[in-house]
Amino acid sequence: MTELLIADDHPLFREALRGVVARALPGTAIHEADQLARLYELVEEYPDADLLLLDLDMPGASGFSALIHLRALHPQLPVIIVSAHEDPLLMRRALDHGAMGFIPKSADATILGQALQQVLDGGTWVPDVAYSVQGASDEEQQVAARVRELTPQQFRVLQMVGAGQLNKQIAYDLGVSEATVKAHMTAIMRKLGASNRTQAVLVAGKLGLNLPNRPIQD
């Protein structure tokens, strides 16, 4: 039986995806996440899932950050980006960062079904226009490689720092001490080649993480 994960914060779109999947792949077991934290739980609960449909604009996903992180932790899980964005460069960069497909949300049910089957069969699927542009730069690829070295907790701390949270707030939310948060930040800065918190967020921003433009507290 095929197991498929859907990560999108819009209930109506998840419902629409369920309908398309049910028609294209009868008998598929579908598991859903409406936020990033739940998605990470899902991939742990269903390590043998066959495919993940991921919305780039899902809260907390921050552009390509979730894709890069998930591909590092679960390289065996094929990921198709399902996005309202139809920029060819965005599509090409998604492939460069490990996506096996990119389906615009404007695509009809027939195209979506074809894309799902093609990726499940081991192929890739993106609109032809994606191959007309250059993808991620060498610098972006290098930054992505550094981000892939972060542990799940370090990655979460980086996202929270990018959202403008103080060490005290981060420690409370994660249920750890401030000293632990500081230790995570030290490791994050080392892995990203950054000298302070602000620079670490700016480095991550080169991946199009779209972290909120808020003051970073050093």
PyMOL commands that set and color helices and strands:
alter all, ss='L'
color gray80, all
select helices_A, chain A and resi 11-24+36-45+65-73+88-96+109-120+128-132+138-148+152-162+167-174+178-192+197-205
alter helices_A, ss='H'
color red, helices_A
select strands_A, chain A and resi 3-7+29-33+51-54+79-83+101-104
alter strands_A, ss='S'
color yellow, strands_A
deselect
rebuild
show_as cartoon
